[in-house]
Amino acid sequence: MTTETAKNQTAGDDRSVPAPVDVPPVGEEINLDANENYFNRELSQLQFNYRVLKQALDTTHPLINRLIFCCIFSSNMDEFFEIRVAGLRQQMKYGRETVGADGMMPDQALAEISRVAHEYIREQYDILNNVLM
């Protein structure tokens, strides 16, 4: 019986309270300023959209649902370019470029977004034309 349980029982309280758990010390300090500790927000959102698209390949889903996943991907990508990409472009246009927590400048992020988005959209067309149709 722990000391805490004993105190509760002597006070007429029959509830038992677990003893505190010792937490092992963390190996080393985490540098919160290090860029490698952060994801690029826009690229992370693109990866999420890609996971949605990949659901269209899952044959356990009915065909109509697989088509819906392609539509959701399209809608998400449309919103992504209207909001996130437009925001990055405005930063560049008005000279308010700031380095993101991940260490990328807006022009670097836009270049990577373009590369990744083109790849994902090519795959969407392939899924629509060669898998679902």
C-alpha positions as CSV (number, residue, x, y, z in Angstrom):
1,M,0.0,0.0,0.0
2,T,1.4,3.4,-0.9
3,T,1.6,6.3,1.4
4,E,-1.0,8.2,-0.5
5,T,-3.4,5.2,-0.4
6,A,-2.8,4.9,3.3
7,K,-3.6,8.6,3.9
8,N,-6.8,8.3,2.0
9,Q,-7.9,5.2,3.9
10,T,-7.2,6.7,7.3
11,A,-9.2,9.8,6.4
12,G,-12.2,7.6,5.7
13,D,-11.8,7.9,1.9
14,D,-11.8,4.4,0.4
15,R,-10.6,5.5,-3.1
16,S,-7.1,4.5,-3.9
17,V,-4.8,7.0,-5.6
18,P,-2.0,5.6,-7.7
19,A,1.5,6.5,-6.7
20,P,3.2,9.1,-9.0
21,V,5.2,7.6,-11.9
22,D,8.8,8.5,-12.3
23,V,9.4,10.0,-15.7
24,P,12.8,9.2,-17.2
25,P,14.8,12.3,-18.2
26,V,14.9,13.2,-21.8
27,G,18.3,12.5,-23.5
28,E,19.1,15.9,-24.8
29,E,17.6,19.3,-25.2
30,I,15.5,20.0,-28.3
31,N,16.5,23.1,-30.2
32,L,13.2,24.8,-31.0
33,D,15.0,27.1,-33.5
34,A,16.2,24.3,-35.7
35,N,14.5,24.2,-39.1
36,E,14.6,20.4,-39.3
37,N,12.1,20.2,-36.4
38,Y,9.3,21.8,-38.5
39,F,7.3,20.8,-41.5
40,N,6.4,23.2,-44.3
41,R,2.7,23.9,-43.8
42,E,1.9,24.0,-47.5
43,L,3.8,20.9,-48.4
44,S,2.2,19.1,-45.5
45,Q,-1.2,20.0,-46.7
46,L,-0.3,18.7,-50.2
47,Q,0.7,15.4,-48.6
48,F,-2.7,15.2,-46.9
49,N,-4.4,15.9,-50.2
50,Y,-2.3,13.1,-51.8
51,R,-3.5,10.7,-49.1
52,V,-7.1,11.6,-50.0
53,L,-6.3,10.8,-53.7
54,K,-4.7,7.5,-52.8
55,Q,-8.1,6.4,-51.3
56,A,-9.3,6.4,-54.9
57,L,-7.0,3.4,-55.5
58,D,-8.4,1.4,-52.6
59,T,-10.6,-1.3,-54.2
60,T,-12.4,-2.0,-50.9
61,H,-14.3,1.3,-51.5
62,P,-17.2,1.2,-53.9
63,L,-16.5,2.7,-57.3
64,I,-18.6,5.8,-56.7
65,N,-16.7,6.6,-53.4
66,R,-13.4,6.2,-55.3
67,L,-14.6,8.8,-57.8
68,I,-15.7,11.0,-54.9
69,F,-12.2,10.8,-53.4
70,C,-10.9,12.2,-56.8
71,C,-13.4,15.0,-56.6
72,I,-12.5,15.8,-53.0
73,F,-8.8,15.9,-54.1
74,S,-9.7,18.4,-56.8
75,S,-11.7,20.6,-54.5
76,N,-8.9,20.6,-51.9
77,M,-6.3,21.4,-54.5
78,D,-8.5,24.3,-55.8
79,E,-8.8,25.7,-52.3
80,F,-5.1,25.2,-51.7
81,F,-4.1,27.3,-54.7
82,E,-6.7,30.0,-54.0
83,I,-5.7,30.4,-50.3
84,R,-2.2,29.0,-49.5
85,V,-0.4,29.6,-52.8
86,A,-2.1,33.0,-53.3
87,G,-0.8,34.0,-49.8
88,L,2.8,33.0,-50.7
89,R,2.6,34.9,-54.0
90,Q,1.3,38.0,-52.2
91,Q,4.2,37.8,-49.8
92,M,6.6,37.9,-52.7
93,K,4.6,40.6,-54.6
94,Y,4.6,43.0,-51.7
95,G,8.1,42.3,-50.5
96,R,7.0,40.7,-47.2
97,E,8.9,37.5,-47.7
98,T,9.7,35.8,-44.4
99,V,11.5,32.6,-43.8
100,G,9.1,29.9,-42.5
101,A,9.8,27.9,-39.4
102,D,11.0,25.1,-41.7
103,G,13.6,27.5,-43.2
104,M,12.0,27.9,-46.6
105,M,11.5,31.2,-48.3
106,P,8.2,31.7,-50.2
107,D,9.9,31.3,-53.6
108,Q,11.5,28.0,-52.6
109,A,8.2,26.8,-51.2
110,L,6.4,27.8,-54.4
111,A,8.9,25.9,-56.5
112,E,8.5,22.8,-54.5
113,I,4.7,23.2,-54.4
114,S,4.7,23.4,-58.2
115,R,6.8,20.3,-58.6
116,V,4.8,18.2,-56.1
117,A,1.4,19.5,-57.3
118,H,2.1,18.7,-60.9
119,E,3.1,15.2,-59.9
120,Y,0.0,14.6,-57.9
121,I,-2.3,16.0,-60.6
122,R,-0.7,13.8,-63.2
123,E,-1.4,10.9,-60.9
124,Q,-5.0,12.0,-60.5
125,Y,-5.5,12.0,-64.3
126,D,-3.9,8.6,-64.5
127,I,-6.3,7.3,-61.8
128,L,-9.3,8.8,-63.5
129,N,-8.5,7.7,-67.0
130,N,-6.8,4.4,-66.5
131,V,-8.1,3.0,-63.3
132,L,-11.6,4.2,-62.7
133,M,-12.9,4.6,-66.2
